[in-house]
């Protein structure tokens, strides 16, 4: 059965809009746990546009479920990850000008730098997930790099504008998922998932963690975070 990782970056985005102390993503993590989150996910970006170093330090001490840190493969980010030691690090691509993560990490092109990041994280005892596009070459390379898991980028599925395209993207995700599972990788997925489109992805054979942020935080504005998480948790299970 799929599990739910709640990405709380957007709570920090609201705080950073005023550079104040509220809303605190640490509170958000606690409420998400009360709502049934299986994991808390944060992305410490190089430009610190939402999550701050302080958030990561406090969350490491307070989160009682799995803490999943998303970060770039840069040596400076890997230094932080190895020091804080979250349960899992998901390696993602990062461009300063993007609004959110666009596309998966190209582990074929960035093979050497990714290999070094994975090696250091594994040596620190941290499970590594690679956020990749659902394509065979990326999965083969993820296996070679000895990652524990892949997180399949669901953006193309989420952005499909008609049923035919959505179906094709779902088939790609299912095929990539089967390939990853057969190779012994844990299977995660995320990006652009909503209350309306999540169920077919949650039903993919062997699906593990679904990392969802925007849709849950958007609903939380109206129904509260614990309730929004409860509703998503119910849908995916
Ligand atoms: N997974 C990864 C690797 C991401 O970078 C993001 C966005 O930060 C998400 C999942 C969550 O995406 P969304 O906010 O669209 O649910």
Boltz pocket constraint, residues with backbone or C-beta under 6 A from the ligand:
constraints:
  - pocket:
      binder: B
      contacts: [[A, 7], [A, 9], [A, 43], [A, 70], [A, 90], [A, 92], [A, 100], [A, 101], [A, 131], [A, 151], [A, 189], [A, 190], [A, 191], [A, 192], [A, 193], [A, 211], [A, 212], [A, 213], [A, 214], [A, 215]]
      max_distance: 6.0
